[in-house]
Amino acid sequence: MSILGPGWTSFFYLVAAVCFILALKGLSSPRTARRGNAIGAAGALVAVVTVFLSAKLENIPLILGAIAVGSALAVPVARRVHMTQMPQLVALFNGVGGGAAALVAVLELGHSGDPWVRLAVVFTMLVGAVSFAGSAVTVGKLQELISTRPLLFPGMPVVMGAVVLGAVAAGGIVVVTGSAGWAVALLVLGLAAGLLQVLPVGGADVPIVISLLNAFTGLAVAASGIVLGNVLLLVAGTLVGASGTILTKVMAAAMGRGVTGIMFGAFRGGSTAGSTAQSDRPVRSASPEDVAVQLGYAQRVVIVPGYGLAVAQGQHTVAELATALAARGVEVVFAIHPVAGRMPGHMNVLLAEANVPYEALKELEEANPEFPNTDIALVVGANDVVNPAAKSTPGAPIYGMPILEVAQAGQVVFLKRSMRPGFAGIENELLFDPKTTLLFGDAKDSLTRVLGAVKAL
């Protein structure tokens, strides 16, 4: 027996939908992201409680048990994950969402006699399976369980085409007949399509694919709302699908690439994955004390954080260094590239964790005009986002990508672990520029030593 009537159910669904919209608005800025996340969680809680109070549910103990098991697995993982592994966690949760939508559609097939509803079932199964399998591959690539380079085999485009045609045919049969056997075949073909779609993607394109698959999951959830007759699922899924699509286009633009080139570029040699060979060309290196002197007597310093900073967990140290320099009268800001790290906002979240003021974070468009008036650009664990090859080398994997113009600063200091190339796998000529100095070592250790030297000045 349901406790809430249709009117109250619609009202609370509306409340939840408004919460989801406000959550997306809050997540658009680092300053309001935490509040947005809390509003979104509150909306999800309202939605779940409303379902329990309004629907005639069966097998409630099994439902509660599934929620308990999922919470027991998800909460510890989410609390303990490092910032460097956050993209993997996002991809994992996204894939699970797509897989869940596909499984729900499979279970609902037997209750769907209307061909139009079956069409929604087919769409949910196919897109959800693609999202699940594709997300699993992105997790493996980012975690380096499989090669981050494009994985291809002879005739792969033909196989992909055959899988897509097979999925369309199987889906058509399911819509007409409701066959469970063909539904299983469709699910398998969807999983194969997800694998074949993402395996050829490599390098810095992987985070963009995660965003695209997130949009796929949103569309699958929206379609499952049609299957289940649940308006809130339709609204929430549409919001995720739309926001994921917009984010994908923004990230692709930040890379100077099109979405089609990202998904299929490897077939014509256009992926952003290159060599992993380490250069042995001579460079000018310095000690932490030398770098401290340069920084301590500068008037303006721009710090460019990258994935290496996240790996080393050096965000608190770099924030302390910025504070120490500011105490000496040095103007210090942080220049943030849209795709620095492994996902959008990665560096913003990392620095916010270290209580760096939001006002000190400058996006690419705001930071670039200020580099000519900058004494020192301190690049900490970044490479591709400052690589001049994006502008000067046609045919380079990152050619056309907007970069932070650190080369226009008076001096450039790179904190690097080694001379290995960045995620895109190409050499950075700026490392060999006469005005560039390199400090080798773990980013956190190097920053700690530079910080100590600055305080001793």
N, C-alpha and C positions, 0 to 999 in steps of 0.2 A: 504494500500500500504506500503510495507516494504522499509525502507530507506537504510539499509545495504544489500549488495549482499551476496551470499554464501561465497565468498572468505573472505570478511571482517568479516563475522559472525564466520567463522572457526578460523580466526586469534584471535579475541577477546575471543572466547571460550578457545583457547590455552593459552592466557594471564591469564584468570581466573584460569585455571587448574594449571598453574605454580605457581600462587599465593597460591592456596590451598596446594600445595606440600611444598612451602617455609614456609607456616604457620605451618604445622605439624613439620617441622624441627625446627622452632623457639620455638614451644611449648614444645620441648624436654628438655629445660633448663630454670630454673627460671630467669636467666640473660637475656634471649632473648624472654621470653614468651610474654611480652607486645608488642614487635615489631611483633612477629609472629601473635598475635591476630589481630593487625591492618592490616597486610598484608592479612590475611584471610578475614577480613571484606571488604577490598578493592576488593578482588577477587569476593566476593559475589555481590558487587555493580556493578562491570563490567558485571557479568553474567546477572543480572536482567535488566540492561540498554540495553544490547545486545538483549535480548529477545524482549523487547519493540520495538526496532528499526529494528528487522529483521523478526519478525513473523507477520502474518496477524491476529491480535487479535480482538475478538469481546467482547462486554460488558466491555469495558475499564473502564467506571465509577464504575462498580461493583468490578473490580479488584483493582482499586485505593482505593476504599472504604475499601475493605478487608485488604489491606496493611496498611491503616491508622488506622483501628481498632486494628490490630495486633500490630502495633508499639505503639499505645496508651496504650495497656495493658502490653506489654513486657518491654518497656524502664523503666517505674517507678519501676516495680518489680525488674528488674535486678540492678538498681541503689540503691535500698533501702535494698536489701537482706543482711542479716548478713553472715559473713563467716561461722558461724555454720550451716546455712541453704543452703549453696552453693550446697552440694550434692543433696538436694531436688530440687533445681532449675535446676541443670543439668539433673536429672531424668525426671523432668516435661517437659523441652524443648525437651529432647530425645523422650519421649512418644508422644508429639505433632507431632514431625517429622514423626514418624512411622505411627501415625493415619492419617496424611495428605497424606502420600504415599498410604495408603490403600484406602482412599476415592477417590483419583485421579484414582486409578486402577478400582474402581467400576464404575466411570463415563465413563471411556474409554472402558469398556467391550462392549458396544453397537457398538463401532466403530472398533472392532477387529474381523475380520473374519478369520484371519490366526490362526490355532491351536497353532503354536509356539508362537505367540504374546499372545494368551490367556493363555498359560502356564506361561509366564512372568506376566500376570495380576493376575493369581491365586497365584503365589509365592509372589507378592507384597502385595496382600490382606492378605494372611495368616501371613506372617512374620511381616508386619506392624501392624496388629491387635494384634499379640502376644506381640510386643514391646510396643504398647500403653497400653494394660491392665496390663502387667507386670510392666511397669514403674509406673503406677498409684499405684500399690501395694507397690513398693519400697518407693515412696513418703510417703504413709501412714505409713509405718513401721519406716522410719527415722524421721518423724514428730511425731511419737508415737500416731497417730490417730487410729492405730490398733496395736496389740501386736507385738513387735519385735521378739518374740519367734516363732518357726515354728508352723504353723497352719495346723493341719491334721484332717482327719476324717476317720472312718473305710471304707475300700475299695477304698481309694483315688487313689492308683496306677491303679486299674482296671478302674476307671472312667477316669483317664488320658489316659490310653490306648484306651478306647472307643472313647474319643474325638479326639485323633490323627487319629485313623482309619476312623472316620467319616469325618474329615477334608480332608484326602486323597481321600476318595470316592467322597465327594462333589466337591473337586477340579478337579477330573477326569471328572466328569459330566459337569462341567463348561467348561473345555477345549474342550470337544467333541461337546457340544450343545450350549454353550454361554448363558445358562439359567440364567436370572436375579434372579429368585427365589432361585436357588441353590447357586448363588453368595452371596445372603444375608445369607443363611445358613452357607456358608463357613466363612463369616465375623464373625458371632456369635460364631461359633466353634473356630475361631482364638482367639477371646476375652476370651472365656472359657479356652483355652489352656494357654494363658498368665497368667490368674489368678491362675490356678492350678499349673503352673510351679513355680511361685514365692511365693505363700502362704507358702509352706513348708520350705522356706529358712529363716534363722534367724541369729541373732547375727552379728558378724563381716563379715559374708558372703554377707550381703546385698550390700555393695559398689561394690563388685566384680560382682554381678549380674547386677548392673547398667551399668558397663562397657560392659558386655556381651550383654545386651539389646541395648546398643549404637551400637555395631557391627551389631546387627539384623537390626536396623534402617538404617544403611549404606547400607546393602544388599538390603533392601526394596527400598531404593532410587535408587540404581544402577539398579534394575529390572524395576523400573518405567521409567528410562531412555530408556530402550528397548521398553517399552510400548508406550512412547511418541516420540520415535525416536530422543532423545536428547543425544548427545554424552557427553556433560558436566555433566549431571546428572549421567550418567554411570561412568564417571571418578571420580567425587566427592563422589558418594556412595561407590565405590570400595575402595577409600582411607580411608573413615570413617570405612568401614567394616574391612579392613585389620588392621588399627591402633587400632581399638577397640578390635579385636581378640588378637593382640600382647599384649595390655595392660592387658587384662583379664588373659592371661597366666602368665605375669610378676607378677600381683597381687596375683594370686593363688600360684605361687612359693614363694612369700614373706610370704604367710600364711602357707607354707609347706603343701599345699593341692592340689588335682587335681580338675579340673573344674567339672568332673562327680561327685566327692564326694561333691562338694559345692551344685550342683543342686539337687542331690538325696540323700544326706547324712542323711537327717532327717528321712527317711524311715527306716534307720538302726541305728539311734541314733547318727549320726555323725555331727550334726550341731554345730556351734560355739555358740549357745545360751544356757546358763546355768541358774543357780539360780540367783535370785535378792535379796536373803536374806542377811542381814547385819550382819557381824561377831561381836561377843562380846568378843573376845579374847583380853587379855591385850597387849598394845603396848607402846612403849616409845614415848611420845610426847614432844614438846618443844615450847617455845615462839618465836615470831619473832626476839626478841633481841638475843636469843640463836643461832638461825639459822644465823643471821647476823654476829655474832662472828665467827662461823664456816667458813662461806664464806669469810669474810674479811681477815682472816689470813691463807687462803689456798694458795697454789701455782698454782694449776690447778683445774678448775671447769668445768664440763660438764653438760649443761642444756638439759634435755630431755622433749620437749613439747608434749602435748597430747590434746585430745578433750576438757578436762576440761579448758585448757587455752583459747581455742577458745570460749567456752560457756561464760566464764567470761570476754571476750574481754580484756585479760591482755597482749596482745602482745607488746604494747607500754611500759608497765611497766617493763616487763621482759627484753626488749631491754635496757631500762634505767638502770636497775639493772646490766646488763652485762657491760655497759659503766662505771658505778660507780666502779665495781670491777676491771675492766681493769685499771682505774685511780689509783688504789692502787697496781698495779703491778701483779694482778691475771690474769693468762691466762684463757680465757673463750671461749668455743666453744659450739655449739648446735649439738646434735646428733639426726638425723632425721630417723625414721623408715619408710619404704615404705608405710605402711598402717596405720600410725598414723593419727588420725582424722577420717573422714568419706569418704575420697576419696584420690586418689593419688595426692601428691603435696599439700595437704591441709595445712600442717605445713609450707612448703616452702613459699606458698603464704601469709600465715598469718604473718610470720616473715618479709617477704619482704615488706609488708604493713607498718611495723614498722621500715623500713630502716636498718634492720640487714644486715651486709655485707655478700655477697654470700660466701666469703672465710671462714666465721665462721660457715657455715652449713656443717656438716659432715654426709654423708650417712652411713648406717649400716656397710658396709664392711670396710669403712675407720675409723669409730668411735670405733668399738669393740676392735681392738688391742691396743688402747690407754687407755682403762679403767683401766688396772692394774697400770698405772702411774698417775692416777687421784686421787686427794685428796677427792673431793666430787662430787657425781653425784646428781644433783638437778632435781628431777622428778616432773614436773608441770602438773598435770591433766592427766597423762598417767598411764596405769595399765597393760593391756594385752601385750603390746609390750615390757615390761621388766619382765614379769612373768616367773620365772624359771620353772614353770610347763610345759612350752612348750618343755623343754628338759628332765625333770626328771619324768614326770607323764604320762606314756602310758595310753591312753584312755581318757585323758583330751581333751576337745574340741579344744584346740589350740596346742595339741601335734604335734611336728614336725615343728612348725612355727619358723623361725629364729627370735631371739630377740636381743635387745640391752643388752649387758652383764654388766649392771650397778652393779650387785652383786660383780664384781671384783674391784670396786672402793674402796678406803680406807673407806669412809663413804657414806651413802646414805640418802638423805633427800627427803621425799615425801610431796608435797603439795596436800592435798586431802580435799574434802568437807565433806566426811563421810567415814565409813568403808564399804560402799556398794562395791560389786565387779565391775569389768570393764564390757565392752560391751559383752564380752564372758561369763560373769556370773560365774566365778570361783574365788576362793580365791587366793590371792597372798602371798605365804609364805615369800617372801622377806620383807613384812611389819612387820613381827614378828622377824626378824633377830636382834641380839644384836647391830649391827652396824648401824641399820636403825632408823632414827628419823622422826616423823610425825608432820607436822604443819597443823592443821585443819582449814578450812574456805574457803570462796570464793577465788579463785586463784588470782584475781586482788587485792582484799583487802589484802590478805596475802603478796603478792609481794610488795604492796605499803608500808606496815609496815616494811617488811624486808629492803626495799630500804632506808627508813628513818633511820632505825637503822644502816645500813652500812655507810651512810653519816655522822652519829653522832659518829662513831668510832674514 
